[in-house]
Amino acid sequence: MEREKGASVIDLLADYCVIDLETTGLDPSYDRIIEAAALRVRDGNVVAQFSQLINPGISIDPYIAVLTGITDDMVRDAPPIENVLPRFLDFVGDDILVGHNVPFDVNFIYDNEMRISGTHFQNDHINTVRLARKLHPELSSHTLGHLVDHLHIPFAAAHRALADCQMTNDLYRKLCEEAIAKYDSADAFCSLFRKQRKQKRSAPQEHRSLQAKNISVFKETLKEQDDTHPLYGKTCVFTGRLDRMTRDVAQQLVLLMGGVPATGVTKNTNYLVLGCNDYCSSIKDGKSSKQKKAKKLRLDGADIQIISENVFYDMIFD
């Protein structure tokens, strides 16, 4: 599904909403939202907040419960997403949204809004990961935890939505200050950033099938690697059968984006990409040895995400 969602923009704003979701996984095709939070910011100051646990209608995987701190007991009496999402959308209004890895949150909101009301969620959004990668290319990790530690931002309870909103807002304010100090003005920074990103936005729709014959055309549209792309410098491992592309094509795409394809899961792995059937079954019972190792590494603090082929596809065109 090609989402008709808002644009990923680069701007240094004083008025916006920070958002964060906690979910049962990263693929909105299979996973559910279990917490939603937002901060309304005006003139750089937080003026209102939204926070709500959500009953997903399914049991929360023990791995997710440990990672987020949200258990079945906590959401048992919480309202369903059908009741929460309209209030959440009313809170954020038409604001530009700020978030860390915000495309994941936006995709969940978009798909749920389409399912519930049939309307498109089209707020533009700012990804603080991209800003951080441009301003701090020296860092090996740009997770929220690593960034707030590096920039001496007060650390709140990780993996709860409102706490992550608070840290993301502090991070965004800090990055805005750094950008203006380094580039003399917000306009200078944003213009440079937009020029560098513009080159990769023209991939023709007919080549988004990502077949081997289209790789050379896709490569030509990129012109050069985008060092703020979510796959740039990241190590990706694939497992299971991919439906939307072959394994070879997927690995070539990682290389085109400046990433590193690998065969085994290690502490240096950033993304484990599961074939969609494997991702779906992993929510229920069976888990491959690669999944088990990746989950253990994540719980031990490694910078690794387990994603489906659908999410990997979305990341390519982010």
Disulfide bonds with the S-S distance in Angstrom:
none
